[in-house]
Amino acid sequence: MAGSDRLRDAGVAAGGRGVGRDAVAAKSLAQFDAGYAQCERRYEHMRGHRDAAYAGVYRLRLDAATREQLAAARKSAEYKSAHRSAAQALAKDKSADLDQRLDQQCQALWREANR
């Protein structure tokens, strides 16, 4: 399966609704990016590897077409709205185990980025 088809299918699985080739599941991408931004703030070595981590999580081939789809999705109004909501929800999380969960998530994402 081509990378762009797998990206679309990953969006269907993650977002619960069909998306076209040019419309990555903006909501799930926004939630992923909000979480990854937490890791980038915490761990400098993770900066600049967001697309690779996303591709690793969804088992996508990170090629030019996939990068273009991700960039287009990040420009959409749906993405911007969902990202704002996800970032606010993360900021409000005051769980006692938040640091531990964030460390575990960041470590897992870093492994995926380096597959």
Biotite code that builds the C-alpha atoms (Angstrom):
import biotite.structure as struc

atoms = struc.array([
    struc.Atom([0.000, 0.000, 0.000], chain_id="A", res_id=1, res_name="MET", atom_name="CA", element="C"),
    struc.Atom([1.373, 3.424, -0.911], chain_id="A", res_id=2, res_name="ALA", atom_name="CA", element="C"),
    struc.Atom([2.334, 5.845, 1.863], chain_id="A", res_id=3, res_name="GLY", atom_name="CA", element="C"),
    struc.Atom([-0.440, 8.287, 1.040], chain_id="A", res_id=4, res_name="SER", atom_name="CA", element="C"),
    struc.Atom([-3.045, 5.499, 1.069], chain_id="A", res_id=5, res_name="ASP", atom_name="CA", element="C"),
    struc.Atom([-1.781, 4.286, 4.425], chain_id="A", res_id=6, res_name="ARG", atom_name="CA", element="C"),
    struc.Atom([-1.888, 7.869, 5.708], chain_id="A", res_id=7, res_name="LEU", atom_name="CA", element="C"),
    struc.Atom([-5.489, 8.172, 4.619], chain_id="A", res_id=8, res_name="ARG", atom_name="CA", element="C"),
    struc.Atom([-6.334, 4.799, 6.168], chain_id="A", res_id=9, res_name="ASP", atom_name="CA", element="C"),
    struc.Atom([-4.589, 5.755, 9.409], chain_id="A", res_id=10, res_name="ALA", atom_name="CA", element="C"),
    struc.Atom([-6.706, 8.882, 9.452], chain_id="A", res_id=11, res_name="GLY", atom_name="CA", element="C"),
    struc.Atom([-9.843, 6.798, 9.007], chain_id="A", res_id=12, res_name="VAL", atom_name="CA", element="C"),
    struc.Atom([-8.831, 4.511, 11.861], chain_id="A", res_id=13, res_name="ALA", atom_name="CA", element="C"),
    struc.Atom([-7.808, 7.350, 14.142], chain_id="A", res_id=14, res_name="ALA", atom_name="CA", element="C"),
    struc.Atom([-10.485, 9.846, 13.247], chain_id="A", res_id=15, res_name="GLY", atom_name="CA", element="C"),
    struc.Atom([-13.410, 7.502, 12.849], chain_id="A", res_id=16, res_name="GLY", atom_name="CA", element="C"),
    struc.Atom([-14.484, 8.958, 9.521], chain_id="A", res_id=17, res_name="ARG", atom_name="CA", element="C"),
    struc.Atom([-13.241, 8.814, 5.981], chain_id="A", res_id=18, res_name="GLY", atom_name="CA", element="C"),
    struc.Atom([-10.816, 11.393, 4.712], chain_id="A", res_id=19, res_name="VAL", atom_name="CA", element="C"),
    struc.Atom([-9.638, 12.125, 1.216], chain_id="A", res_id=20, res_name="GLY", atom_name="CA", element="C"),
    struc.Atom([-6.093, 11.900, -0.038], chain_id="A", res_id=21, res_name="ARG", atom_name="CA", element="C"),
    struc.Atom([-5.560, 15.610, 0.613], chain_id="A", res_id=22, res_name="ASP", atom_name="CA", element="C"),
    struc.Atom([-7.244, 15.667, 3.998], chain_id="A", res_id=23, res_name="ALA", atom_name="CA", element="C"),
    struc.Atom([-5.328, 13.814, 6.678], chain_id="A", res_id=24, res_name="VAL", atom_name="CA", element="C"),
    struc.Atom([-7.415, 13.254, 9.815], chain_id="A", res_id=25, res_name="ALA", atom_name="CA", element="C"),
    struc.Atom([-6.786, 16.742, 11.114], chain_id="A", res_id=26, res_name="ALA", atom_name="CA", element="C"),
    struc.Atom([-8.196, 16.102, 14.577], chain_id="A", res_id=27, res_name="LYS", atom_name="CA", element="C"),
    struc.Atom([-6.005, 13.081, 15.334], chain_id="A", res_id=28, res_name="SER", atom_name="CA", element="C"),
    struc.Atom([-2.969, 14.851, 13.847], chain_id="A", res_id=29, res_name="LEU", atom_name="CA", element="C"),
    struc.Atom([-3.651, 17.884, 16.045], chain_id="A", res_id=30, res_name="ALA", atom_name="CA", element="C"),
    struc.Atom([-3.908, 15.727, 19.158], chain_id="A", res_id=31, res_name="GLN", atom_name="CA", element="C"),
    struc.Atom([-0.678, 13.960, 18.255], chain_id="A", res_id=32, res_name="PHE", atom_name="CA", element="C"),
    struc.Atom([1.109, 17.269, 17.613], chain_id="A", res_id=33, res_name="ASP", atom_name="CA", element="C"),
    struc.Atom([-0.080, 18.763, 20.909], chain_id="A", res_id=34, res_name="ALA", atom_name="CA", element="C"),
    struc.Atom([1.326, 15.788, 22.789], chain_id="A", res_id=35, res_name="GLY", atom_name="CA", element="C"),
    struc.Atom([4.543, 15.775, 20.790], chain_id="A", res_id=36, res_name="TYR", atom_name="CA", element="C"),
    struc.Atom([5.016, 19.487, 21.519], chain_id="A", res_id=37, res_name="ALA", atom_name="CA", element="C"),
    struc.Atom([5.115, 18.588, 25.219], chain_id="A", res_id=38, res_name="GLN", atom_name="CA", element="C"),
    struc.Atom([7.968, 16.193, 24.445], chain_id="A", res_id=39, res_name="CYS", atom_name="CA", element="C"),
    struc.Atom([9.819, 18.788, 22.374], chain_id="A", res_id=40, res_name="GLU", atom_name="CA", element="C"),
    struc.Atom([9.649, 21.248, 25.266], chain_id="A", res_id=41, res_name="ARG", atom_name="CA", element="C"),
    struc.Atom([10.948, 18.630, 27.657], chain_id="A", res_id=42, res_name="ARG", atom_name="CA", element="C"),
    struc.Atom([13.578, 16.942, 25.470], chain_id="A", res_id=43, res_name="TYR", atom_name="CA", element="C"),
    struc.Atom([15.593, 19.068, 23.083], chain_id="A", res_id=44, res_name="GLU", atom_name="CA", element="C"),
    struc.Atom([16.773, 16.059, 21.040], chain_id="A", res_id=45, res_name="HIS", atom_name="CA", element="C"),
    struc.Atom([13.157, 15.426, 19.969], chain_id="A", res_id=46, res_name="MET", atom_name="CA", element="C"),
    struc.Atom([12.782, 18.784, 18.242], chain_id="A", res_id=47, res_name="ARG", atom_name="CA", element="C"),
    struc.Atom([12.332, 18.585, 14.511], chain_id="A", res_id=48, res_name="GLY", atom_name="CA", element="C"),
    struc.Atom([11.321, 14.907, 14.419], chain_id="A", res_id=49, res_name="HIS", atom_name="CA", element="C"),
    struc.Atom([7.540, 15.278, 14.700], chain_id="A", res_id=50, res_name="ARG", atom_name="CA", element="C"),
    struc.Atom([6.730, 13.944, 11.228], chain_id="A", res_id=51, res_name="ASP", atom_name="CA", element="C"),
    struc.Atom([9.034, 10.955, 11.673], chain_id="A", res_id=52, res_name="ALA", atom_name="CA", element="C"),
    struc.Atom([7.392, 10.100, 14.986], chain_id="A", res_id=53, res_name="ALA", atom_name="CA", element="C"),
    struc.Atom([3.910, 10.419, 13.475], chain_id="A", res_id=54, res_name="TYR", atom_name="CA", element="C"),
    struc.Atom([4.900, 8.231, 10.555], chain_id="A", res_id=55, res_name="ALA", atom_name="CA", element="C"),
    struc.Atom([6.375, 5.682, 12.936], chain_id="A", res_id=56, res_name="GLY", atom_name="CA", element="C"),
    struc.Atom([3.268, 5.532, 15.091], chain_id="A", res_id=57, res_name="VAL", atom_name="CA", element="C"),
    struc.Atom([0.996, 4.998, 12.085], chain_id="A", res_id=58, res_name="TYR", atom_name="CA", element="C"),
    struc.Atom([3.512, 2.841, 10.184], chain_id="A", res_id=59, res_name="ARG", atom_name="CA", element="C"),
    struc.Atom([3.710, 5.226, 7.251], chain_id="A", res_id=60, res_name="LEU", atom_name="CA", element="C"),
    struc.Atom([6.504, 5.701, 4.782], chain_id="A", res_id=61, res_name="ARG", atom_name="CA", element="C"),
    struc.Atom([7.689, 9.253, 5.297], chain_id="A", res_id=62, res_name="LEU", atom_name="CA", element="C"),
    struc.Atom([8.131, 10.526, 1.752], chain_id="A", res_id=63, res_name="ASP", atom_name="CA", element="C"),
    struc.Atom([7.538, 13.885, 0.090], chain_id="A", res_id=64, res_name="ALA", atom_name="CA", element="C"),
    struc.Atom([3.850, 13.160, -0.552], chain_id="A", res_id=65, res_name="ALA", atom_name="CA", element="C"),
    struc.Atom([3.243, 12.243, 3.083], chain_id="A", res_id=66, res_name="THR", atom_name="CA", element="C"),
    struc.Atom([5.050, 15.367, 4.271], chain_id="A", res_id=67, res_name="ARG", atom_name="CA", element="C"),
    struc.Atom([2.919, 17.471, 1.904], chain_id="A", res_id=68, res_name="GLU", atom_name="CA", element="C"),
    struc.Atom([-0.279, 15.905, 3.262], chain_id="A", res_id=69, res_name="GLN", atom_name="CA", element="C"),
    struc.Atom([0.790, 16.547, 6.828], chain_id="A", res_id=70, res_name="LEU", atom_name="CA", element="C"),
    struc.Atom([1.656, 20.163, 6.024], chain_id="A", res_id=71, res_name="ALA", atom_name="CA", element="C"),
    struc.Atom([-1.670, 20.693, 4.269], chain_id="A", res_id=72, res_name="ALA", atom_name="CA", element="C"),
    struc.Atom([-3.580, 19.201, 7.194], chain_id="A", res_id=73, res_name="ALA", atom_name="CA", element="C"),
    struc.Atom([-1.742, 21.477, 9.624], chain_id="A", res_id=74, res_name="ARG", atom_name="CA", element="C"),
    struc.Atom([-2.912, 24.519, 7.656], chain_id="A", res_id=75, res_name="LYS", atom_name="CA", element="C"),
    struc.Atom([-6.593, 23.566, 7.858], chain_id="A", res_id=76, res_name="SER", atom_name="CA", element="C"),
    struc.Atom([-9.088, 25.297, 10.139], chain_id="A", res_id=77, res_name="ALA", atom_name="CA", element="C"),
    struc.Atom([-10.137, 21.926, 11.575], chain_id="A", res_id=78, res_name="GLU", atom_name="CA", element="C"),
    struc.Atom([-6.541, 21.169, 12.582], chain_id="A", res_id=79, res_name="TYR", atom_name="CA", element="C"),
    struc.Atom([-6.014, 24.589, 14.156], chain_id="A", res_id=80, res_name="LYS", atom_name="CA", element="C"),
    struc.Atom([-9.204, 24.314, 16.191], chain_id="A", res_id=81, res_name="SER", atom_name="CA", element="C"),
    struc.Atom([-8.464, 20.759, 17.311], chain_id="A", res_id=82, res_name="ALA", atom_name="CA", element="C"),
    struc.Atom([-4.851, 21.625, 18.168], chain_id="A", res_id=83, res_name="HIS", atom_name="CA", element="C"),
    struc.Atom([-5.950, 24.553, 20.308], chain_id="A", res_id=84, res_name="ARG", atom_name="CA", element="C"),
    struc.Atom([-8.433, 22.315, 22.159], chain_id="A", res_id=85, res_name="SER", atom_name="CA", element="C"),
    struc.Atom([-5.906, 19.518, 22.647], chain_id="A", res_id=86, res_name="ALA", atom_name="CA", element="C"),
    struc.Atom([-3.225, 21.907, 23.930], chain_id="A", res_id=87, res_name="ALA", atom_name="CA", element="C"),
    struc.Atom([-5.690, 23.450, 26.390], chain_id="A", res_id=88, res_name="GLN", atom_name="CA", element="C"),
    struc.Atom([-6.739, 20.014, 27.636], chain_id="A", res_id=89, res_name="ALA", atom_name="CA", element="C"),
    struc.Atom([-3.109, 19.027, 28.169], chain_id="A", res_id=90, res_name="LEU", atom_name="CA", element="C"),
    struc.Atom([-2.419, 22.270, 30.022], chain_id="A", res_id=91, res_name="ALA", atom_name="CA", element="C"),
    struc.Atom([-5.364, 21.624, 32.351], chain_id="A", res_id=92, res_name="LYS", atom_name="CA", element="C"),
    struc.Atom([-4.242, 18.084, 33.215], chain_id="A", res_id=93, res_name="ASP", atom_name="CA", element="C"),
    struc.Atom([-3.038, 18.193, 36.802], chain_id="A", res_id=94, res_name="LYS", atom_name="CA", element="C"),
    struc.Atom([-2.792, 14.437, 37.371], chain_id="A", res_id=95, res_name="SER", atom_name="CA", element="C"),
    struc.Atom([-0.338, 13.324, 40.023], chain_id="A", res_id=96, res_name="ALA", atom_name="CA", element="C"),
    struc.Atom([1.326, 10.941, 37.584], chain_id="A", res_id=97, res_name="ASP", atom_name="CA", element="C"),
    struc.Atom([1.452, 13.395, 34.665], chain_id="A", res_id=98, res_name="LEU", atom_name="CA", element="C"),
    struc.Atom([5.249, 13.656, 34.589], chain_id="A", res_id=99, res_name="ASP", atom_name="CA", element="C"),
    struc.Atom([5.672, 9.895, 34.595], chain_id="A", res_id=100, res_name="GLN", atom_name="CA", element="C"),
    struc.Atom([3.077, 9.394, 31.843], chain_id="A", res_id=101, res_name="ARG", atom_name="CA", element="C"),
    struc.Atom([4.620, 12.165, 29.755], chain_id="A", res_id=102, res_name="LEU", atom_name="CA", element="C"),
    struc.Atom([8.099, 10.642, 30.117], chain_id="A", res_id=103, res_name="ASP", atom_name="CA", element="C"),
    struc.Atom([6.785, 7.254, 29.005], chain_id="A", res_id=104, res_name="GLN", atom_name="CA", element="C"),
    struc.Atom([4.949, 8.773, 26.054], chain_id="A", res_id=105, res_name="GLN", atom_name="CA", element="C"),
    struc.Atom([7.983, 10.752, 24.958], chain_id="A", res_id=106, res_name="CYS", atom_name="CA", element="C"),
    struc.Atom([10.250, 7.718, 25.158], chain_id="A", res_id=107, res_name="GLN", atom_name="CA", element="C"),
    struc.Atom([7.817, 5.684, 23.058], chain_id="A", res_id=108, res_name="ALA", atom_name="CA", element="C"),
    struc.Atom([7.494, 8.451, 20.482], chain_id="A", res_id=109, res_name="LEU", atom_name="CA", element="C"),
    struc.Atom([11.268, 8.809, 20.248], chain_id="A", res_id=110, res_name="TRP", atom_name="CA", element="C"),
    struc.Atom([11.585, 5.078, 19.565], chain_id="A", res_id=111, res_name="ARG", atom_name="CA", element="C"),
    struc.Atom([8.983, 5.377, 16.792], chain_id="A", res_id=112, res_name="GLU", atom_name="CA", element="C"),
    struc.Atom([10.751, 8.380, 15.278], chain_id="A", res_id=113, res_name="ALA", atom_name="CA", element="C"),
    struc.Atom([13.965, 6.366, 15.064], chain_id="A", res_id=114, res_name="ASN", atom_name="CA", element="C"),
    struc.Atom([12.606, 3.161, 13.536], chain_id="A", res_id=115, res_name="ARG", atom_name="CA", element="C"),
])
